[in-house]
Amino acid sequence: TIELGGKKVKRQCASLVFGYSRRLFIQFYAKFDRFHCKVFLTDAFKYMGGVCRRCVIDNTSIAIACGSGSRAQMSPEIEAFEQRFGFRFLAHEIMHSDRKGKVERPFDFVENNFLVGRSFKDDADLNAQALTWLEAADRRRLRELKASPLELFAAERGQLVPLPIHIPEVYRIWQRGVDSYSCLSLHGLKYPV
């Protein structure tokens, strides 16, 4: 729960963190579903300038059709997304503390550093401030690694899968029927066909 424009609202935070450099990308959403997951990952891949070959995720139903851990099967929509960018999701095993820590740790970092003492006008301001904060966070020196995420990312960048030449917009397909007036309805509006 955060304050936007003077009101307390709930927002979902999505994060992508690189395992070696600890370089981080975050965005906030009013709701987070499969569509928003693909929007987030597309933005994250553009921000990072490439894609890791393997992306470890928690056992979320947003991406996984069934199973968990090594038995997880991605939804067909997510498999098509993986193929577009040339990577594979790996769901961490339930109770696997090392992998789960990498997935969950960024949220604690964001909650106790970025969100503390800040105010936001709206969602656009929240995400703009998050990007500015990330740029500063990339320059901080990590005590245990004796380097900044930006310095470590210079070595990691060469291992990334390059982005496709054309990155299509993320879209939703809505199945709708045409009524007797040759119109279809979507989000309370009617469109002539």
SVG drawing of the C-alpha trace seen along z (x, -y; Angstrom):
<svg xmlns="http://www.w3.org/2000/svg" viewBox="-30 -15 66 47">
<polyline fill="none" stroke="black" stroke-width="0.4" points="0.0,0.0 1.4,-3.4 0.2,-7.0 -0.7,-8.3 -2.1,-11.8 -2.9,-11.9 -4.8,-8.5 -3.7,-5.2 -3.8,-2.6 -2.5,0.9 0.1,1.4 1.9,4.6 5.6,4.3 7.3,6.4 11.0,6.8 13.7,8.3 17.2,8.7 20.3,10.0 21.9,12.8 25.6,11.7 25.5,8.0 22.4,7.5 21.2,4.9 17.6,4.3 14.5,3.1 11.1,2.5 7.7,1.2 4.4,0.8 1.0,1.8 -2.5,1.4 -3.0,5.1 -0.6,7.7 -1.8,10.4 -0.3,12.2 -0.7,9.2 1.1,6.9 3.8,9.5 4.6,9.5 4.5,5.6 6.8,5.5 9.3,8.1 9.4,6.3 10.2,3.0 12.8,4.7 14.6,6.4 14.7,3.0 16.1,1.3 18.8,4.0 19.6,4.1 19.2,7.9 17.9,11.0 19.4,13.7 19.0,17.2 17.3,18.4 14.9,16.4 14.2,17.8 10.6,17.0 8.5,17.9 5.8,20.5 3.2,17.9 0.0,18.9 0.5,15.8 3.2,17.7 2.7,21.3 -0.2,23.4 0.4,26.3 3.0,27.9 5.8,26.2 9.6,26.2 11.2,28.5 7.7,29.9 6.2,26.5 4.7,26.1 4.5,22.6 1.2,21.5 1.3,21.5 1.1,17.7 4.2,17.4 6.0,20.1 5.4,17.9 6.8,14.9 9.9,16.9 10.5,17.8 10.2,14.2 13.0,13.1 15.1,16.3 15.0,17.2 13.4,19.9 11.7,19.5 12.8,21.7 10.4,22.0 12.4,22.4 11.7,25.4 9.3,24.7 11.3,23.9 14.5,23.6 15.9,20.7 18.8,19.7 16.8,19.1 13.7,17.8 16.0,15.3 17.1,13.8 13.5,13.5 12.2,12.0 15.1,9.9 14.5,7.0 11.1,6.4 12.5,5.9 15.2,3.5 12.5,1.5 10.2,1.4 12.8,0.3 14.8,-2.1 12.7,-3.4 9.3,-3.7 10.4,-5.2 9.5,-8.9 8.5,-9.4 5.2,-10.8 3.8,-10.2 1.3,-12.2 0.1,-9.2 1.2,-5.9 3.3,-7.6 5.2,-9.6 5.7,-6.5 7.3,-4.6 9.3,-7.6 10.7,-8.1 11.4,-4.3 13.6,-4.5 15.5,-7.5 16.1,-5.7 17.3,-2.6 19.9,-4.6 21.3,-5.8 21.0,-2.3 23.1,-0.9 26.0,-3.1 26.1,-2.1 28.9,0.2 27.9,3.6 30.0,4.5 30.0,8.3 30.9,8.0 33.3,5.0 31.8,3.3 28.6,1.5 25.9,3.3 26.8,1.1 30.5,2.2 29.5,5.9 26.9,5.5 29.7,4.5 31.0,8.0 27.6,9.6 26.3,7.7 28.3,9.8 26.4,13.0 23.0,11.5 20.9,12.7 20.5,9.7 17.0,8.2 15.1,8.9 15.4,6.2 11.7,5.6 9.9,5.9 6.2,6.0 3.8,4.3 2.3,6.5 -1.4,6.9 -4.4,8.8 -6.8,10.8 -10.4,10.3 -12.9,12.9 -16.1,11.0 -19.2,11.7 -20.9,9.3 -24.5,8.4 -27.5,8.0 -26.6,4.3 -23.2,5.2 -21.4,4.0 -19.2,5.6 -18.9,4.6 -15.7,4.2 -15.2,2.4 -18.7,1.0 -18.3,-0.6 -19.8,0.5 -17.7,0.6 -19.2,1.0 -17.9,3.9"/>
</svg>
